[in-house]
Amino acid sequence: MERKQLDRRAEYRLDIWAVLLLLPFLAVPFVSTNPFHYSLAHQMVIGLAAALGVYIMLRMDLLAFTVPAFMAIGGYAAAMLAKWGGQTNLLLLMAIAFIVPALVAVPLGALVLRLKGTYFIFITYIFSEILQLIFFETPTLTGGSDGISGVPPVTLFGVELWSPRNLLLVTVAIGITAALITLAVTHRFRPEFSSIEENEVLAESLGVAVWKYRTIGFIASAGVCGLAGFALVNQLSTAHPSSFASFSAINYIAYVFIGGRRTMMGALVGAVLLVLMSNIFSSQAQYSAGLFGLLLIGVIMVAPGGLVGLAGSLAGRLRGRPASGTDTGAAPETDSGAPSKQGGAA
């Protein structure tokens, strides 16, 4: 019990640092005018915001492929309101980008959250595929294969934020908002999420309403992904179905697993590293995909718990005790001291 409390405090500190480490991105527009640097910062922050949607679901031991779908819903909702509704206020569009996917997640969650394992993964992937098809086949609503182009720039206090510098500042502000929401949800419900992750059957037998907390997490994940979609649409000034392809979920999932699934810091490290390396490998033309794949395999083999987990394990060994978020080989315990089913199987 004492160790679990120490681990939770360590995870909380790492999550706080993950939010704080987004602040330096605000300095990028003031220290560089290089468009490549701006593009990298956009990709990293948007990738992180999307990866946080994956992270929230993994806190409940669910691997969801709904990230691109909810990104598309949030991005399209904001684009429609801005172009056809004439509302370009940044705060209003951020609220819409969060609320609309969250509302969609309520009935969808009622259908899919009772599924587990491969069934849940399969259904969430199919949902993303169906939604992308809907976007392509409804030109009067979504612009079809042309998408919604010429989305007007957002405004704040009557000022249009259209310059490259302001676009990046808006993206970082959205990323920080997504991180703060993730921090609030995952730590407010950390005991319930952790008990569900470790042993769902035992948690339910102890009175934890599993479906309730999974629904809360699913709604929060959808809203955070919607913010990521809005940031992408605002950067491109276009909402297009190809920007939210179903297979892009693989990238966001990789960010979390490579960085470490136990903390938000893992999502940040994974997003920064993989976005940077994918841009470096892109210069190798036909070898880029293979090099990127080798990188993923290498990291997973060396650090199964992610890079943050590996760093925590090394730091714990130096201090003479196991570190937070690492696998020590023992079965994780519940508050009652009973080993969990997942831990025992591991």
N, C-alpha and C positions, 0 to 999 in steps of 0.2 A: 504493500500500500504506500509506504513512504517513497519507495523508488518510483512508483507511478506518479506520485505528486511531483517529485523532482523532474521526471521526464516531461510532464505537462508544463511545468514552469519553463523548462529549457525550450520546448516547442513554442511556447508563447513568446519568449524572447526572440527566437529566430523569425517568427511571423512578424513581430514588430519591426525587426531589422529589414525584413523584405519590403515592408511599406516604406520605411525611411530611405532605402536604397533606390527607390523610384525618384526621389527628389533630385538627384544629380542630373537626371534626364532633362529637367527644366533648364539646366545651364547650357545644354547643347546648342540651342539657337543663338546664344550670346557669345559662344567661343568658337563657332565654326559657321561658315557659309557654304560648305561643301554639300551639294545635294545628296551625295552618297551617304554622308554621315546622317543627314536627315532621314533618308530612306531606312537606314539600319535602325535608327531610334524608333521610327514608326513600327517597323516589323517586330522589334523586340517587345515594345509595350503592348501592341495589339495581340501578339502571340502570348504574352503573359496573361492578359485579361481573359483570353479564350482558355488558356491552360488552367486558370483558376476555376472555371466551370467544371473541368475534369476533376480537379483536386477536391472540390466540395463533394462530388459524388463518391470519390474514392474513400473519403472519410467514413462512408457508410458501406464500404466494400462493394460498390457498384461501378462498373466500367461502362460509361454512357457514350454513345456515338451521336448524341443529339446536338453537340456543340455547333457544327455548321448550320444546322436547321434553326436553332435559336438565334444565332448570329444573323442569319438572313431575315428572320422575322423582325428583330430589333432594328436592323439596318434599313429594311424596306419601310417599316412603319415610320421611322424618322424621315426618310427620303420623301415619302408621300406627303407627310405633314408639311415639310419644308417647301416642296415644289408646288403642290396643288392646294395646300392649305394656307400658304403664305406665312407660316409660323417658323421663324428661324432662331428664336431665342435658345441659346445653348442649354440652359437649365431645363427648359420645357422639353426639348428634344431628348435630353438624357433621361428625363423621367419617362417619356413615352417609350424609348428604347428599352428601358428596364421593365416597365409595367406590362406592355403588350406580350412579350414572351412569357413573363411570369403568369399571366392570365391563361395563355395557351397551355402552360405546364400543368394547370390544375386538372382539367379533364383528362389530359394525356397521362398524367401521373396516376390517376385513378385506374387507368387501363393497364399500365405497364409495370408499376412499382411492385406488384405482387409476384412478378416474374424474377427469376434469379439466373445467375451464370450466363451461359451461352444464349439462353432464350432472351434474356434482357438485352444483351449485346445485339443480337440479331434483329429484334423488333425496333430498337432505337436506330439502328443503321437503316432499316427499311423506311422508317419515318422520315429520315433525312432525304432518302432517294425520292420518296413520294412528294415531299414538299418541293424539292428542286424541280420535279416534273410539273408541278402546279405552277411554279413561277414561269416556266417556259411556255406553258399552254394557256396562260391567261393574259394576253397582251393588253387588253383594255384596262386591266387593273395594275399589272406589274411591268408592263412594257414588253413582255415576252422575251424573245432572244436578244432584243435590243436593250433591255433593262430600263432603268430610269436614269437618263443622263442629264447633265447640267443641273445637278442639285445645288441650290444656292448656298453660299457659305453661311455658317452660323454667325449669330450676333450676340453680343453681351453688352448690356447697357447702351444699346443703340450703335455699337461699333462693330463693323464687319470684320471678322477674323479670317481673312482670305489669304494673307501672305504666307509663304512657306514657314516663316518663323512662328506665326500665330497658329497655323495648322498643327505644327508639332506640339506647341504648348497645349492646345485643346486635346490632342491625343494623350499627352501625359496626364492632364487633369482627369480625363475619363479613366485612364489606367489606375490612377491613385484612388479614384472613387470606387472602382471595381475591387481593388485590394482592400479598402476599408470595409466594404460590405462583406467581403469574404471573411475578413478577420472577425467582424462582429458576429456573423452567423456561426462560424466554426468554433468560436470560443464560448459563445453563449450556450450552444448545445453540445459542447465537447464531450461531457460525460455520456450523454445519450448516444451520440454518434460513435464514440469509442466502444461502448458496450455492444452496439449493433454490429460494428466491424469485427469485434473479437469473437462473439458468439450470439448470433441472432436469436436462437431458440432459448438460450438461458436468459437473455435480456427480456424476451417476451414473457417468460415464466416469472420474472421478478417484477412485472408490472410496467415495463417500458412499452409504450404504444409505438411499435416499430413503424407501422404505416404512417402514423402522424409525423414522425421525425424525418422519415424518408421523403414525405411530401414537402415538408419545410425545406429540406436540402435541395430537392429537385426544383422547387420554385426559385430559390436563391440562385442556383446554378443557371437556370434559364435566364434570369434577369441579368446576371453578370455577363453571360455570353451575348445577350442583346446589346449591352454597352460596348463590347468588343466589336460587334457588327456595325454599330453606329460609328465608332471611331474609324473603321475601315472605309465605310461609305463617305464619311466626311473628308478623309484623306484623298480619296479618288474622285470625289464629286460625282460619283456614279454608283448606283446599286444594280449589280448584274448577277445573275444566277451562278456564273462561273467563278465568282469570287467566294462562293460558299459551297464549293463542291464537297460531296460527302467524304471523299478520301482525304480531305484536309484534316479530318478528325484524327487521323493517324499522327500527323505532326504534333498536334496539341497534346495528345496522349504521350507521345515520346518526350515532349518537354518535361512532363511531370515525372515520368519514370526515370529518365536520365538524371534529372536534378535530384530527385528524391520525393516520394509520395507522402512522406510524413509531415512535411511543413510547407508553408508558402514559399519559404526560401528555396526549396527544391524547384518549384515551378519557375521562379525567377532565374535561378542558375541555369536550368535547362533551356529556357527560352533564349537567354542571352547567348549561351554557348552554341546551341544548334542553329540559331539564325546567323550568327557570325560564321560558323563553319560552312553552312550551306552557301553563303555568299562567296566564301573563299573557294569552295569546291566548284562553284558554277563556272569558274574560269578554266576548269579542266574539261569543259565540253562533254564529250560522250562518257567520260569516266566519273563525272560528278555524282551520279546516283550510286555507283558502286562504292566510291570513296565514302560517301555519306553513310551507306549501309554498314561498311566496315567499322566506321566510327561508333555507330550505335551498338554493334555486336561487341566491340572491344570494351566499351564502357559498361555494358550490362554484365559481361563476364568478370570484369575487375571489381565492379561495385554494384552488386545486385540490389542493394538498398539505395542506389543513387549516389551521386557525388557528395551531396550534403550528408547522407548517411555514412559514407566512407570517411569523410572528414570528422564527423562526430565520433565514429568508432575509434579513429586514431587518437583523437583528443581524449576520449575516455580511457584508452589504454595508458596514455601518458599520465593521467590523473589516478590511474589504478582502479577504475571502476567502469562498467559498461556505460555507453553514452546513449542519449535519447535518440529514438527513431532508428535504432540499429537492431539487427537480429542476432541475439546472443546464443541461439540454439535452444533455449528453454521455452516451454509453452507459456504464452502470455496468460496472466491470471486476471480473473474478474475481481471485483471488490470483495467478494465472498471468499476469495482464495482458491476457487476451483479453477483448474486449467481449462482454457477454452477449447472448443472442438477444432478450430482452425489451427491453433497453436500446437495441439497435440498431434494433429496430422502432419504439421510441418516437422 
